[in-house]
Amino acid sequence: MSPAEMGRLVSVASSLGVRKVKLTGGEPLIRDDILEIVARISPIVREVSLTTNGSHLASMASALKFAGLNRVNVSLHSLNRDRYARLCGVDCVEEIRAGIKAAIEAALNPVKVNMVVFKDENEEEIELMMEFCAKAGAVLQLIEYETDREASNGCYFAKRYCSLKPLEEMLAQRAVSTSFNELHRRRKYRIGANGGYVTVEVVRPMHNTEFCSNCTRIRMSSDGRLKPCLLDPSGEVDVLTPLRNGASDRELRELFVRAAENRRPYWR
C-alpha cells in the first residue's frame, strides 16, 4: 500500500471510532517512506505507535517524533550478543540498546521493550532485562511464544514454549502495585529493580480466554487485507482492491464493519 492509500483507510477506520494505530511488520523502518506514512496518519487518530527490531531506531527516533509518532515498542529478546544472534540471525544488540536510548531521549514514551520468552534459551535473562529496563526508563513487556492450534502440539513448538503463568504469579507476589491494560485485560506489575522500579506487562495469549475476549484489535496486512484475528484467516476482508477500484468511503466502511463482525475468540 502507498502512504496515500494507508491514509485513506485510516481515515475510514477513524470515522468508525478507531483512535489508535500501530505500525508493525516485518520491519517498518526499512520502508523509505515511513516518515511520510507517520505524517499522513498521525493527524487522523489520537495515537500512532510503532513496533521495530530497533536496529535503525537510533538514527530515526527524532525524525519519527517530529513526523507525529507517539511511542514505540522495541523487540529485544536477549542482552547477550551471542544468544541474540542465535535467536534472530544477526548481531545487533548494541544498535538496539542505542535505539532504545534514542527513543527515550526523543520522548517516544512509553518505550516498551518486547521480550519473547523461550524455554531453556532466554528465560534466565528476565531478571536482567527487568534491571536493564528499570535503568533505561522503559517498560518491559514479556511475551509468551505463540503458535496456532494446529502447530501447538508440534515438537518444535514444545521445545521452545515457556508458559508465563508461573512467572506472572511470581510477579504478582513481588509487585508493589498492579494495574491493567484495557487491551486483552493484561496485568501490569510495578516491580523493584536496579535500585528503582520497572513496569512489567505480561502478554499471555495461549489458551487464554480472557486475552481473546478482551481483544479489540483489527489488523491490516501490507496488501490491504483486514484481519480480525492474527491466527484465524477465515474472517479476512480485502479492502485494498475495492479502494483501487474506486470504492466510496461508505463502501469501505461497510468492509470494516464486515471484518469486525467476523471476529471470533480464537482461544476459547
C-alpha positions in Angstrom: 0.0 0.0 0.0 1.1 3.5 -0.7 1.1 6.2 2.1 -1.9 7.8 0.5 -3.8 4.5 0.5 -2.9 4.0 4.1 -4.0 7.5 5.0 -7.4 6.9 3.3 -8.0 3.6 5.0 -7.0 5.0 8.4 -9.4 7.9 7.8 -12.2 5.5 7.1 -11.3 3.5 10.3 -11.3 6.7 12.3 -14.8 7.5 11.2 -15.9 4.2 12.8 -14.2 5.0 16.1 -10.6 3.7 15.7 -8.4 6.0 17.7 -5.0 4.2 17.8 -2.8 2.8 15.0 0.3 0.7 15.4 2.7 0.2 12.5 4.3 -3.2 12.6 5.9 -5.6 10.1 8.2 -7.2 9.1 10.3 -4.2 10.0 8.6 -0.9 9.3 11.7 1.2 9.5 13.2 -0.3 6.3 10.4 1.5 4.3 12.0 4.6 2.8 8.6 6.3 3.1 8.0 5.5 6.8 8.2 9.2 7.8 5.6 10.1 5.2 3.3 7.3 6.4 3.5 8.5 10.0 3.0 12.1 9.0 -0.1 11.2 7.0 -1.9 9.2 9.6 -0.9 11.0 12.8 -3.3 13.9 12.4 -6.2 11.4 11.9 -6.0 9.4 15.1 -5.2 10.0 18.8 -2.1 7.8 18.8 0.4 6.3 16.4 2.9 3.8 17.7 5.4 1.5 16.0 6.9 -1.9 16.7 10.5 -2.3 15.5 13.5 -4.5 15.9 15.4 -1.3 16.9 18.3 -1.7 14.5 17.6 1.5 12.7 15.9 3.4 15.5 18.9 5.4 16.9 19.2 7.4 13.7 15.4 7.8 13.2 13.9 8.4 16.6 13.9 12.2 16.5 12.6 12.3 12.9 9.8 9.9 13.8 8.8 12.0 16.8 8.7 15.1 14.6 6.6 13.3 12.0 4.0 12.6 14.7 4.9 9.2 16.2 3.8 9.0 19.8 5.5 5.9 21.2 7.5 2.8 20.2 7.9 -0.9 21.0 11.3 -2.4 20.5 11.9 -6.1 20.2 14.9 -7.3 22.3 14.9 -10.9 23.2 18.3 -11.1 24.9 21.0 -8.7 26.1 23.6 -11.4 25.3 25.0 -10.8 21.8 25.7 -14.4 21.0 22.3 -15.5 22.2 20.5 -12.7 20.4 22.4 -13.6 17.2 21.4 -17.3 17.6 17.7 -16.3 18.1 17.5 -13.6 15.5 20.2 -14.4 13.0 22.1 -11.1 13.4 24.3 -9.5 16.0 22.8 -6.0 16.6 22.2 -5.8 20.4 24.3 -2.7 20.7 22.4 -0.9 17.9 19.1 -1.8 19.6 20.3 -0.5 23.0 21.3 2.7 21.3 17.9 2.8 19.6 16.1 2.4 23.0 18.2 5.2 24.5 17.4 7.5 21.5 13.7 6.7 21.6 13.6 7.7 25.3 15.5 10.9 24.6 13.1 11.7 21.8 10.2 11.2 24.2 8.6 8.4 22.3 7.1 7.3 25.6 6.3 4.9 27.0 9.1 3.0 25.3 8.3 -0.7 25.6 10.8 -3.5 25.3 9.2 -6.6 23.8 10.9 -9.8 25.0 9.5 -13.2 23.7 10.4 -15.8 26.3 11.8 -19.1 25.1 12.2 -22.2 27.2 15.8 -23.1 28.0 17.0 -20.2 26.0 16.5 -16.7 27.4 14.2 -17.2 30.4 17.2 -16.9 32.7 17.6 -13.3 31.5 14.2 -12.0 32.7 15.6 -10.5 35.9 18.5 -8.9 34.0 16.1 -7.5 31.4 14.0 -6.0 34.3 17.1 -4.3 35.7 18.0 -3.0 32.2 14.5 -1.5 31.6 14.5 0.0 35.1 17.8 1.8 34.4 16.8 2.8 30.9 13.3 4.1 31.9 11.5 1.6 29.6 8.5 -0.7 30.2 9.3 -4.5 29.9 6.7 -6.5 28.0 7.2 -10.2 28.5 5.5 -12.1 25.6 4.6 -15.8 25.5 5.8 -17.7 22.5 2.6 -18.4 20.5 1.5 -20.5 17.6 -1.8 -21.6 16.1 -3.9 -24.6 17.4 -2.7 -26.9 14.6 1.0 -26.4 15.5 0.6 -26.2 19.3 1.2 -30.0 19.6 4.3 -29.9 17.4 7.8 -30.9 18.5 9.4 -27.6 17.5 6.9 -25.6 19.5 7.0 -27.8 22.5 10.8 -27.4 22.7 10.6 -23.6 22.8 7.3 -22.8 24.5 7.5 -21.4 28.0 4.3 -20.8 29.9 4.3 -17.4 31.6 1.7 -18.3 34.1 4.1 -19.2 36.9 6.2 -16.1 36.1 3.1 -14.0 36.4 2.2 -15.5 39.7 5.7 -14.6 41.0 5.4 -11.0 39.7 2.1 -10.6 41.4 3.7 -11.5 44.7 6.7 -9.1 44.2 4.7 -6.2 42.8 4.3 -3.0 44.9 1.2 -2.3 42.7 -0.8 -3.9 40.0 -2.9 -2.2 37.2 -4.5 -3.3 33.9 -4.1 -2.6 30.3 -7.5 -2.5 28.8 -6.4 -4.3 25.7 -6.6 -8.1 26.4 -7.1 -7.2 30.1 -3.3 -7.5 30.5 -1.9 -7.0 34.0 0.9 -4.5 34.6 3.2 -5.0 37.6 5.3 -2.4 39.3 8.5 -4.2 40.4 11.5 -3.0 42.4 14.7 -3.5 40.2 18.1 -2.0 40.0 17.6 0.5 42.8 14.4 1.8 41.2 11.2 0.4 39.7 10.1 -1.1 36.4 6.7 -1.7 35.0 6.3 -5.3 33.6 3.4 -6.3 31.4 2.7 -10.0 30.6 1.3 -10.9 27.3 0.0 -14.5 27.7 -2.3 -15.4 24.8 -2.0 -19.2 24.6 -5.3 -20.9 25.7 -6.2 -17.7 27.5 -9.9 -16.9 27.0 -9.6 -13.6 28.9 -7.0 -12.5 26.4 -9.1 -13.2 23.4 -12.4 -11.9 24.8 -10.8 -8.5 25.6 -9.1 -8.1 22.2 -10.3 -5.0 20.3 -7.6 -5.0 17.6 -8.1 -5.3 13.9 -5.1 -5.8 11.7 -4.4 -4.7 8.2 -1.8 -6.6 6.2 0.6 -4.8 3.8 -1.5 -6.0 0.9 -4.7 -4.4 2.3 -6.5 -7.3 4.0 -8.3 -6.7 7.2 -7.6 -9.5 9.8 -9.9 -9.6 12.8 -7.6 -12.3 14.3 -3.9 -12.8 13.8 -4.2 -16.6 13.8 -7.5 -17.2 12.1 -7.6 -16.3 8.4 -11.3 -17.2 7.9 -12.5 -13.7 8.7 -10.2 -11.7 6.5 -11.7 -9.0 4.2 -9.9 -7.3 1.2 -10.2 -3.5 1.3 -7.4 -2.5 -1.0 -8.8 -4.0 -4.2 -12.2 -2.2 -3.7 -10.3 1.1 -2.8 -8.2 0.8 -6.0 -11.4 0.1 -8.0 -12.9 3.4 -6.8 -15.0 2.4 -3.7 -16.6 5.2 -1.8 -15.9 5.8 1.9 -19.3 4.4 2.7 -18.5 1.2 0.8 -15.1 0.9 2.6 -16.8 1.5 6.0 -19.1 -1.4 5.2 -16.0 -3.6 4.7 -14.5 -2.6 8.0 -17.8 -3.4 9.7 -17.9 -6.8 8.0 -14.4 -7.6 9.2 -15.4 -6.6 12.8 -18.5 -8.8 12.6 -16.2 -11.7 11.6 -14.3 -11.5 14.9 -14.4 -14.7 17.0 -12.3 -15.5 20.1 -9.5 -17.8 18.9 -8.6 -19.3 22.3 -11.9 -20.3 23.9 
